[in-house]
Amino acid sequence: MELKIAGMLLIGYLLGSIPSGVWIGKIFYGKDIRQYGSGNMGTTNTFRVLGKKAGIIVLLMDMLKGTLAACQPYLFDVRINVLIIGCAAVIGHVFPIFARFKGGKAVATSAGILLAYNPFFFLIAWIIFLTALYLSSMVSIASMVGMTLITLLSFFVFKDNILTIIALILTIFIFYRHKGNLKRIREGNENIVHFGLYYQHLKKQHKL
């Protein structure tokens, strides 16, 4: 049993370590996205540097890493909470062995873990994220607000102690990974997407 769990954790980490944005950029666009935009290898910077098509592909790949990692206990018939195994993919995404241990912010990969654990809650999380994105026009705010609300819902509504603990840890970690974004938000120069109410407001004010 212990060897199986160790193996699943290793596989989860290696799955998470796949630098989707870097590989898609280099193979199909001849660009290393870490040298453009925010310098991050995640979904948001992929959208910004390579466009919508590449961004959607990287989003799905990053989510799939978390889902596949978390599904291992089902596949190998091991009695362990899938969230624990899924977290190995988050560690891999943030500290990827295939990209010199400099990775992304793990939002999409965390969502993929939730899909494997509770598909209904996953849909709720996406609605929260898209609503926050529509209101703020900032992926960073949508990510932090989304994780915060997921933590609160898991505790007060779903009453899932394990999910609450892991969601809280991920929330703290995602806030830490977004410390640069928080600074830019305070200074009023955070990157925004061409979507949502705040974008429309800035457009009307001729600030774009």
VOMAR-287232 format. One record per residue (C-alpha): x, y, z; residue in one letter; residue number from 1. Coordinates in steps of 0.5 Angstrom, whole numbers. Layout:
REM residues N
X	Y	Z	A	NUM $
...
This chain:
REM residues 208
0	0	0	M	1 $
5	5	2	E	2 $
9	4	-5	L	3 $
3	5	-9	K	4 $
2	11	-5	I	5 $
9	13	-6	A	6 $
8	11	-13	G	7 $
2	15	-14	M	8 $
5	22	-11	L	9 $
11	21	-16	L	10 $
7	20	-22	I	11 $
2	26	-20	G	12 $
9	30	-19	Y	13 $
11	29	-26	L	14 $
4	30	-29	L	15 $
4	37	-25	G	16 $
11	38	-28	S	17 $
9	38	-35	I	18 $
10	45	-37	P	19 $
5	46	-42	S	20 $
5	53	-44	G	21 $
13	52	-45	V	22 $
12	46	-49	W	23 $
6	49	-53	I	24 $
10	56	-54	G	25 $
16	52	-57	K	26 $
14	47	-61	I	27 $
8	51	-65	F	28 $
10	58	-64	Y	29 $
17	58	-63	G	30 $
17	62	-57	K	31 $
19	61	-50	D	32 $
13	65	-46	I	33 $
17	66	-40	R	34 $
21	71	-44	Q	35 $
15	75	-46	Y	36 $
9	78	-42	G	37 $
9	77	-34	S	38 $
15	71	-35	G	39 $
10	66	-32	N	40 $
9	59	-36	M	41 $
2	59	-34	G	42 $
-5	60	-38	T	43 $
-6	67	-37	T	44 $
1	69	-40	N	45 $
0	64	-45	T	46 $
-7	67	-47	F	47 $
-3	74	-47	R	48 $
3	72	-51	V	49 $
1	66	-56	L	50 $
-7	68	-57	G	51 $
-14	65	-55	K	52 $
-13	58	-58	K	53 $
-6	56	-55	A	54 $
-9	59	-48	G	55 $
-15	54	-48	I	56 $
-10	48	-50	I	57 $
-6	50	-44	V	58 $
-12	51	-40	L	59 $
-14	44	-41	L	60 $
-8	41	-41	M	61 $
-6	44	-34	D	62 $
-13	42	-31	M	63 $
-12	35	-34	L	64 $
-5	34	-30	K	65 $
-9	35	-24	G	66 $
-15	31	-26	T	67 $
-11	25	-28	L	68 $
-6	26	-22	A	69 $
-12	26	-17	A	70 $
-16	20	-21	C	71 $
-10	15	-19	Q	72 $
-13	12	-13	P	73 $
-20	10	-17	Y	74 $
-15	7	-22	L	75 $
-11	3	-18	F	76 $
-16	2	-13	D	77 $
-12	5	-7	V	78 $
-16	8	-1	R	79 $
-13	15	0	I	80 $
-17	21	-1	N	81 $
-16	24	-8	V	82 $
-14	31	-6	L	83 $
-8	29	-3	I	84 $
-5	25	-9	I	85 $
-8	31	-13	G	86 $
-4	36	-9	C	87 $
3	33	-12	A	88 $
1	35	-18	A	89 $
0	42	-16	V	90 $
7	42	-13	I	91 $
10	39	-19	G	92 $
6	45	-23	H	93 $
9	50	-18	V	94 $
16	47	-18	F	95 $
17	43	-25	P	96 $
23	38	-25	I	97 $
22	39	-33	F	98 $
23	47	-33	A	99 $
28	48	-27	R	100 $
23	48	-22	F	101 $
20	55	-24	K	102 $
13	54	-25	G	103 $
6	57	-25	G	104 $
1	59	-20	K	105 $
-3	52	-20	A	106 $
-10	55	-21	V	107 $
-12	51	-27	A	108 $
-9	45	-24	T	109 $
-12	46	-17	S	110 $
-19	46	-21	A	111 $
-17	40	-24	G	112 $
-16	36	-18	I	113 $
-23	39	-16	L	114 $
-26	36	-22	L	115 $
-24	29	-20	A	116 $
-26	30	-13	Y	117 $
-33	33	-14	N	118 $
-35	35	-21	P	119 $
-41	39	-18	F	120 $
-37	43	-14	F	121 $
-32	44	-20	F	122 $
-38	47	-24	L	123 $
-40	52	-18	I	124 $
-32	54	-18	A	125 $
-32	56	-25	W	126 $
-38	60	-24	I	127 $
-35	64	-19	I	128 $
-29	65	-22	F	129 $
-32	67	-29	L	130 $
-37	72	-25	T	131 $
-31	75	-21	A	132 $
-27	75	-28	L	133 $
-33	79	-31	Y	134 $
-34	84	-25	L	135 $
-26	85	-25	S	136 $
-23	84	-31	S	137 $
-17	81	-28	M	138 $
-15	74	-28	V	139 $
-11	75	-21	S	140 $
-17	77	-17	I	141 $
-22	72	-20	A	142 $
-17	67	-18	S	143 $
-16	69	-11	M	144 $
-23	71	-10	V	145 $
-25	64	-13	G	146 $
-20	60	-8	M	147 $
-23	64	-2	T	148 $
-30	63	-4	L	149 $
-29	55	-5	I	150 $
-25	55	2	T	151 $
-31	58	5	L	152 $
-36	54	1	L	153 $
-33	47	3	S	154 $
-33	49	10	F	155 $
-40	52	11	F	156 $
-44	49	6	V	157 $
-41	42	4	F	158 $
-38	41	11	K	159 $
-32	37	8	D	160 $
-26	38	13	N	161 $
-21	35	9	I	162 $
-23	39	3	L	163 $
-23	45	7	T	164 $
-16	44	10	I	165 $
-13	43	3	I	166 $
-17	49	0	A	167 $
-15	53	5	L	168 $
-7	51	4	I	169 $
-8	52	-3	L	170 $
-12	59	-2	T	171 $
-6	62	2	I	172 $
-1	59	-3	F	173 $
-4	62	-9	I	174 $
-5	69	-5	F	175 $
3	68	-4	Y	176 $
4	67	-11	R	177 $
0	73	-13	H	178 $
4	78	-9	K	179 $
7	81	-15	G	180 $
-1	82	-18	N	181 $
-3	84	-11	L	182 $
2	90	-11	K	183 $
0	92	-18	R	184 $
-7	92	-16	I	185 $
-6	97	-11	R	186 $
-2	101	-16	E	187 $
-7	101	-21	G	188 $
-3	98	-26	N	189 $
-5	90	-26	E	190 $
-6	87	-33	N	191 $
-13	86	-35	I	192 $
-17	82	-40	V	193 $
-21	85	-46	H	194 $
-27	82	-42	F	195 $
-32	84	-37	G	196 $
-35	91	-33	L	197 $
-28	94	-31	Y	198 $
-25	93	-38	Y	199 $
-32	97	-41	Q	200 $
-31	102	-35	H	201 $
-24	104	-37	L	202 $
-26	104	-44	K	203 $
-31	109	-43	K	204 $
-26	113	-39	Q	205 $
-21	113	-45	H	206 $
-16	110	-41	K	207 $
-15	104	-45	L	208 $
